Amino acid sequence: MAEISNCFTKLAPSGGYRIQMGFPPMNRFSKLTSPDAVYLRCLLAVISGALYSQAFPTLGWRWLVVPGLAGLLLALHGLSGTRARAVGFFHGMAVYGCGLVWLFQIFGWLVVVLWCVLASFTAMFAHMQGRAFVRGWTGWKWAAFTAVNWCGWEFIRAELFPLKFPWMTAGLAVGPNAWLPWIGVYGAGALVMLCVAILCLGRWKLLWVPLALGAMGFLLLPRIAVPSLSDPLAVRVTGLQFENVSFDTFIDHTRALEEDADHVVWPEYAVPHLRSNAREMAEVQALCAERGMTLTLGTTHWDTDDIWRNIALTMDADGEKGEHTKNHTVHLFADGLAGKTAVPVATKHGKVGTPICFDFDYEGVARKMTRAGAEYFVVPTMDAMSWTARQHDQHAELARIRACENGRWAFVTATSGVSQLIDPAGRVHKRLAAMEQGSLSGVLKRGTKLTFYTRYGWLFPWCALGLAAVCWLALVFPVKRTTAPAAES
């Protein structure tokens, strides 16, 4: 790496006009760094993209995010225009093709179209990096732009684009960390890219910067104790992980639980038509009275014969306490009419947030519920038995991020896994693996303090996107030059 990162200069194809980038003069790597050796750069992009994908489960080697991003920046150096976009596209295709290969089971060969759409965001990142190179942005200016450029396109792809896709982000790759309660997963991703860009600059005297950031993150890492039953804020929770079973199965297994639970959770769509079946509704309410518990379950609510909503219904012995309509319905699948509000439900155990499955993949629902007073989360989830174990494990990572961002305990109950009990630092205390059936019990603690992220930090990616947009506009519009401009490849 030391060979690759001292002070790189590029002589533009037009000749005479030299742009100083702060990268090394790679004499020993002239074939790789030649603008004409695009095939070698694309190969490097594919290899680094494949490495990046392995930072996620099932392998989950989180440190691979560094060479995965550094390889992309190295492959892009000195390129602009079509060549830069090609390098970015190949990197993206390697990331999503290797990391999300399980999508083939859902969409068949049409998945290639989805991979291309996702890879186009990496291509746009690469395009803007190329424009910054041509414009002569160097040193810290280049490193800072690289971070906001990456964060901007990642945030658009994950939260703003119609086909919102929050998986495979750089912040998610590093997992729960001390920065999440401050700047969230997209801010953490920008920080990772900033550190990688600093390393690629090769100014080793400045290596203390990423080391200092890492040390600070370690010192800020919270220590979360497991609550005891004597704690007045402790809540005993139990979830039933079952798929394609009858209503009576849920009733019988809940009644047979050995330990009393304050709050029991059934998965998403556990009882699809509860409100339209008076007998089942009465039996559920009687069970709540018998066990002295609060129950949250997945069901549906039909507004008309054609319009329905996917809801998490919370009940106790007194009847319904409240409901939440799924805000983020699953793309391309029949998942009901999307809800618009995200508020907690008041129970005798405190205010509980009940996001449904996909809701917990995005930052907004959990944050809004926490801001509105949610003291803990229970999350009915549908992760189908037909999924691969890799898909289950990758989905489970997102719940850990949401718990850490908002500083709340979270209890996820999935149809076929992964069900898990997560503390406010994002650590898993109990887990029922994918493809298993049964129950998962534990103790969590209610919380009332708001993290900086919940109050203000969620604005970080918006600010980064705004700054990136200003930079994009500056790069798009031409400027007067006193020397001949470098030709775009």
C-alpha positions in Angstrom: 0.0 0.0 0.0 2.9 2.3 0.7 4.0 1.9 -2.9 0.6 2.8 -4.1 0.0 5.9 -2.1 2.7 8.6 -1.9 2.2 11.3 -4.5 0.6 10.4 -7.8 0.8 12.7 -10.8 -0.9 12.2 -14.1 0.1 13.6 -17.5 -3.1 14.2 -19.4 -3.4 12.6 -22.8 -3.5 16.0 -24.4 0.1 16.5 -23.1 1.5 19.5 -21.2 -1.2 19.9 -18.6 -0.3 18.2 -15.4 -2.7 17.7 -12.5 -1.1 17.1 -9.1 -3.3 14.7 -7.1 -1.3 13.8 -4.1 -1.2 10.2 -5.2 2.2 8.5 -5.9 4.0 8.6 -9.3 3.3 4.9 -9.9 6.3 4.1 -12.1 6.2 0.5 -11.0 2.5 0.3 -11.7 2.5 2.2 -15.0 0.4 -0.4 -16.8 -2.3 -0.2 -14.1 -2.3 3.6 -13.8 -2.2 4.3 -17.6 -5.5 5.8 -18.6 -5.5 3.4 -21.6 -5.4 0.3 -19.3 -9.1 0.5 -18.5 -9.4 -3.3 -18.6 -6.9 -3.6 -15.7 -8.8 -0.9 -13.8 -12.1 -2.6 -14.4 -10.5 -5.9 -13.1 -9.3 -4.1 -10.0 -12.8 -2.6 -9.6 -14.4 -6.0 -9.8 -11.9 -7.6 -7.3 -12.3 -4.7 -4.8 -16.1 -4.8 -5.2 -16.1 -8.6 -4.5 -14.0 -7.9 -1.4 -16.4 -5.2 -0.2 -19.4 -7.6 -0.5 -17.7 -10.0 1.9 -17.8 -7.4 4.7 -21.4 -8.4 5.0 -22.8 -11.8 6.2 -22.3 -14.7 5.7 -18.6 -14.1 5.8 -18.9 -10.8 7.6 -15.2 -9.7 7.6 -15.9 -6.1 8.3 -12.4 -4.9 7.7 -12.8 -5.8 4.0 -14.7 -2.5 3.5 -11.3 -0.7 3.6 -9.7 -2.5 0.6 -13.1 -2.7 -1.0 -13.3 1.1 -1.2 -9.6 1.8 -1.6 -9.5 -0.4 -4.7 -12.3 1.6 -6.2 -10.5 4.9 -5.6 -7.3 3.5 -7.0 -9.0 2.2 -10.1 -10.7 5.6 -10.6 -7.6 7.7 -10.3 -6.8 9.6 -13.5 -10.0 8.6 -15.2 -13.1 10.7 -16.1 -16.1 10.5 -18.3 -17.1 7.1 -19.8 -14.1 5.3 -18.4 -14.7 6.4 -14.9 -18.4 5.5 -15.1 -17.4 2.0 -16.4 -15.0 1.4 -13.5 -17.7 2.5 -11.0 -20.4 0.4 -12.7 -18.2 -2.8 -12.6 -17.4 -2.2 -9.0 -21.1 -1.9 -8.2 -22.0 -5.0 -10.2 -19.4 -7.0 -8.2 -20.7 -5.6 -4.9 -24.4 -6.4 -5.6 -23.8 -9.5 -7.7 -21.6 -11.2 -5.1 -23.3 -9.8 -2.0 -27.0 -10.1 -3.1 -26.8 -13.3 -5.1 -29.8 -14.5 -3.2 -32.0 -12.1 -5.1 -31.8 -14.5 -8.0 -34.1 -16.9 -6.1 -36.8 -14.1 -6.0 -36.5 -12.5 -9.4 -34.7 -15.0 -11.5 -32.6 -13.5 -14.4 -34.5 -10.2 -14.0 -32.2 -9.7 -10.9 -29.5 -8.5 -13.4 -31.7 -5.5 -14.1 -31.9 -4.7 -10.4 -28.1 -5.1 -10.0 -27.6 -2.7 -12.9 -29.9 -0.1 -11.3 -28.0 -0.3 -8.0 -24.6 -0.3 -9.7 -25.6 2.9 -11.6 -25.3 4.8 -8.3 -21.6 3.7 -8.0 -21.2 4.8 -11.6 -22.5 8.3 -10.8 -20.2 8.5 -7.8 -17.3 7.6 -10.2 -18.4 10.1 -12.7 -18.3 12.9 -10.2 -14.9 11.7 -8.9 -13.7 12.0 -12.5 -15.0 15.5 -12.8 -13.2 16.4 -9.6 -10.0 15.0 -11.0 -10.3 17.0 -14.2 -11.0 20.1 -12.2 -7.8 19.6 -10.2 -9.3 19.0 -6.8 -6.5 17.6 -4.7 -5.4 16.8 -1.1 -7.9 17.4 1.6 -10.4 19.0 -0.8 -10.4 15.8 -2.8 -10.7 13.6 0.3 -13.6 15.7 1.7 -15.4 15.7 -1.6 -14.9 11.9 -1.9 -16.6 11.4 1.5 -19.7 13.6 0.8 -19.9 12.4 -2.8 -20.1 8.8 -1.5 -22.5 9.7 1.2 -24.8 11.6 -1.1 -25.2 8.9 -3.7 -25.6 6.2 -1.0 -28.3 8.2 0.8 -30.2 8.7 -2.4 -30.0 5.0 -3.3 -31.0 3.9 0.2 -33.7 6.4 1.3 -34.8 8.7 -1.5 -34.8 6.7 -4.8 -38.2 5.1 -5.5 -36.7 1.6 -5.3 -35.2 2.4 -1.8 -32.5 -0.1 -1.0 -30.7 0.4 2.4 -28.7 -2.8 2.2 -24.9 -3.0 1.5 -24.0 0.5 2.7 -20.5 1.3 4.0 -21.8 2.2 7.5 -23.7 -1.1 7.6 -20.6 -2.9 6.7 -18.7 -1.8 9.8 -21.7 -2.8 12.0 -22.9 -1.2 15.2 -20.3 1.3 16.4 -19.9 4.3 18.7 -20.6 6.8 15.9 -24.1 5.5 15.2 -25.8 7.4 18.1 -24.2 10.6 16.8 -24.3 10.6 13.0 -26.1 7.4 12.0 -25.3 4.7 9.5 -24.9 7.1 6.6 -22.6 9.4 8.6 -20.6 6.4 9.6 -20.3 5.4 5.9 -19.0 8.9 5.1 -16.5 8.7 7.9 -15.3 5.3 6.6 -14.8 6.7 3.1 -13.0 9.8 4.4 -10.5 7.6 6.3 -10.0 5.5 3.2 -9.5 8.6 1.1 -6.9 9.9 3.6 -5.0 6.6 3.4 -5.1 6.7 -0.4 -3.6 10.2 -0.3 -0.5 8.5 1.1 0.4 11.3 3.5 1.6 9.0 6.1 2.3 11.8 8.6 -1.4 12.3 8.7 -2.1 8.6 9.5 -2.8 9.8 13.0 -6.1 11.2 11.8 -7.9 7.8 11.1 -6.1 6.3 14.1 -7.4 9.1 16.3 -10.9 8.6 14.9 -10.8 4.9 15.6 -9.5 5.5 19.1 -12.2 8.0 19.8 -14.8 5.5 18.6 -13.5 2.9 20.9 -13.6 5.2 23.9 -17.1 6.3 23.2 -18.3 2.7 22.9 -21.1 2.3 25.4 -21.2 -0.5 27.9 -24.7 -1.9 28.2 -25.6 -4.1 31.2 -28.2 -6.8 31.0 -31.2 -5.6 33.0 -32.5 -7.7 36.0 -36.1 -8.5 36.8 -35.7 -6.3 39.9 -35.2 -3.3 37.7 -38.4 -1.3 37.7 -37.8 -0.5 34.0 -37.2 -4.2 33.0 -39.7 -5.9 30.6 -39.8 -9.6 30.1 -40.4 -10.4 26.4 -41.1 -13.6 24.5 -41.4 -14.1 20.7 -42.8 -17.0 18.8 -40.9 -17.8 15.6 -43.3 -19.8 13.4 -44.2 -19.7 9.7 -47.3 -21.1 8.0 -48.9 -22.3 11.2 -52.5 -22.1 12.3 -54.0 -19.6 14.7 -54.4 -22.4 17.3 -50.6 -23.1 17.1 -49.9 -19.5 18.3 -52.5 -19.8 21.0 -51.3 -23.2 22.3 -47.6 -22.2 22.3 -48.3 -18.9 24.1 -50.4 -20.7 26.7 -47.6 -23.3 27.2 -44.8 -20.8 27.8 -43.0 -21.8 31.0 -42.2 -18.3 32.2 -44.6 -15.4 32.5 -43.8 -12.7 29.9 -44.8 -9.0 30.2 -44.9 -8.6 26.4 -45.4 -11.4 23.9 -44.8 -10.9 20.1 -46.1 -12.9 17.2 -44.6 -12.3 13.7 -45.8 -10.2 10.8 -49.0 -11.7 9.2 -49.3 -14.2 12.1 -53.1 -13.9 12.1 -54.0 -12.3 8.8 -57.7 -11.7 9.4 -58.0 -11.3 13.2 -60.4 -8.3 13.2 -62.8 -10.0 10.9 -63.0 -13.1 13.1 -64.9 -12.5 16.3 -64.1 -15.9 17.8 -60.3 -15.4 17.3 -60.4 -11.9 18.6 -62.2 -13.0 21.8 -59.7 -15.9 22.3 -56.7 -13.6 21.9 -58.2 -11.2 24.5 -58.9 -14.0 26.9 -55.4 -15.3 26.5 -54.0 -11.8 27.4 -56.1 -11.8 30.5 -55.1 -15.4 31.4 -51.4 -14.7 31.1 -51.6 -11.1 32.3 -49.6 -10.0 29.3 -49.5 -7.5 26.5 -49.5 -9.0 23.0 -48.3 -7.5 19.7 -49.0 -9.4 16.6 -49.0 -9.0 12.8 -52.4 -8.9 11.1 -54.3 -6.9 8.5 -57.0 -4.2 8.5 -59.4 -3.9 5.6 -60.6 -0.3 5.0 -62.7 -1.4 2.0 -63.1 -4.7 0.1 -60.1 -3.6 -2.1 -58.0 -1.5 0.3 -56.2 -3.0 3.2 -53.2 -2.3 5.5 -50.5 -4.4 7.0 -50.6 -3.6 10.8 -49.0 -4.5 14.1 -51.8 -4.7 16.6 -51.1 -4.4 20.3 -53.6 -5.8 22.8 -54.0 -6.7 26.5 -56.8 -7.9 28.7 -58.7 -4.7 28.3 -58.7 -4.9 24.5 -56.8 -3.1 21.7 -54.2 -0.6 22.9 -53.2 0.7 19.5 -51.8 -0.2 16.1 -49.1 0.8 13.6 -49.6 0.6 9.9 -46.5 -0.5 8.0 -44.9 2.6 6.4 -42.4 0.9 4.1 -44.3 -1.8 2.2 -42.2 -4.3 0.3 -41.5 -3.2 -3.3 -43.2 -5.2 -6.1 -45.2 -7.3 -3.6 -48.8 -7.1 -2.3 -48.1 -5.6 1.1 -51.1 -3.3 1.7 -51.5 0.4 1.7 -48.5 2.2 3.2 -49.0 4.1 6.5 -48.0 7.7 7.0 -47.5 7.9 10.8 -45.0 6.4 13.2 -46.0 6.7 16.8 -45.6 4.4 19.8 -48.4 2.5 21.6 -49.0 3.2 25.3 -49.1 0.0 27.4 -48.9 -0.8 31.1 -45.2 -1.6 30.4 -44.5 1.8 28.9 -44.6 3.2 25.4 -43.6 0.6 22.8 -42.6 1.2 19.2 -43.9 -1.5 16.9 -42.3 -1.0 13.4 -43.1 -3.8 11.1 -40.3 -5.7 9.3 -39.2 -3.4 6.4 -39.9 -0.3 8.5 -36.9 -1.2 10.6 -34.7 -1.3 7.5 -35.0 2.5 7.1 -33.9 5.2 9.5 -37.1 7.2 9.7 -39.8 5.1 11.4 -37.6 4.0 14.3 -36.4 7.6 14.8 -39.8 9.1 14.7 -41.2 6.5 17.2 -38.3 7.2 19.6 -38.8 10.9 19.3 -42.5 10.4 20.1 -41.7 8.6 23.3 -41.0 4.9 22.4 -39.1 3.3 25.3 -38.3 0.0 23.5 -39.1 -1.7 20.2 -40.9 -4.9 19.4 -40.7 -5.7 15.7 -43.0 -8.3 14.0 -41.2 -9.5 11.0 -41.7 -11.8 8.0 -38.5 -13.4 6.8 -39.7 -16.3 4.6 -38.4 -19.9 5.0 -37.7 -19.8 1.3 -35.0 -17.3 1.8 -31.3 -18.3 2.1 -29.6 -18.2 5.4 -27.4 -15.4 4.0 -30.5 -13.2 3.3 -31.8 -13.8 6.8 -28.4 -12.8 8.4 -28.0 -9.7 6.2 -31.5 -8.5 7.1 -30.8 -9.1 10.8 -27.9 -6.6 10.6 -30.2 -3.7 9.9 -32.2 -4.1 13.2 -28.9 -3.8 15.1 -28.2 -0.5 13.4 -31.6 1.0 14.3 -31.3 0.0 17.9 -27.9 1.6 18.2 -28.8 4.8 16.4 -31.7 5.5 18.7 -30.3 4.0 21.9 -33.2 1.6 22.5 -33.6 -2.1 23.2 -35.2 -4.0 20.3 -36.9 -7.4 20.2 -37.4 -8.7 16.7 -39.7 -11.7 16.1 -39.4 -13.2 12.6 -41.5 -15.9 11.0 -38.4 -18.1 10.3 -35.6 -16.1 11.8 -33.6 -14.3 12.7 -35.4 -13.4 15.9 -33.1 -11.5 18.3 -32.9 -9.4 21.4 -30.7 -6.3 20.8 -29.3 -3.8 23.3 -28.9 -0.1 22.7 -25.3 -0.6 21.6 -26.4 -2.9 18.8 -25.2 -6.1 20.5 -27.3 -9.3 20.3 -28.0 -10.8 23.7 -30.2 -13.6 22.5 -30.9 -15.1 19.1 -33.0 -17.7 17.4 -31.3 -18.6 14.2 -32.9 -18.8 10.7 -34.9 -21.8 9.7 -35.6 -22.7 13.4 -39.1 -22.8 14.9 -39.8 -22.1 18.6 -39.7 -19.3 21.1 -37.2 -16.7 22.3 -37.4 -15.1 25.7 -35.3 -12.4 27.4 -35.3 -9.2 29.4 -35.0 -5.7 28.1 -35.0 -2.3 29.7 -37.1 0.7 28.8 -35.2 3.9 27.9 -36.2 7.5 27.8 -33.0 9.4 26.9 -32.7 10.6 23.3 -29.4 10.1 21.4 -27.8 13.0 19.5 -28.7 11.1 16.3 -32.4 11.0 17.2 -32.5 14.7 18.0 -30.2 16.2 15.4 -27.7 13.6 13.9 -30.2 12.3 11.4 -29.7 15.5 9.5 -26.1 14.6 8.7 -26.8 12.7 5.5 -29.1 15.5 4.4 -26.3 18.1 5.0 -23.8 15.9 3.2 -26.2 15.5 0.3 -26.7 19.3 0.2 -22.9 19.9 0.2 -22.4 17.2 -2.4 -25.1 18.8 -4.6 -23.3 22.1 -4.4 -20.1 20.4 -5.4 -21.8 18.5 -8.3 -23.2 21.8 -9.6 -19.7 23.4 -9.4 -18.3 20.4 -11.3 -20.9 20.4 -14.0 -20.7 24.0 -15.0 -17.5 24.9 -16.9 -14.9 27.3 -15.5 -12.4 29.5 -17.4 -8.9 28.0 -17.4 -5.5 29.7 -18.0 -4.1 26.4 -19.3 -5.3 23.7 -21.6 -7.9 21.4 -19.8 -7.3 17.7 -19.4 -9.2 15.7 -22.0 -11.9 13.5 -20.7 -11.5 9.8 -21.5 
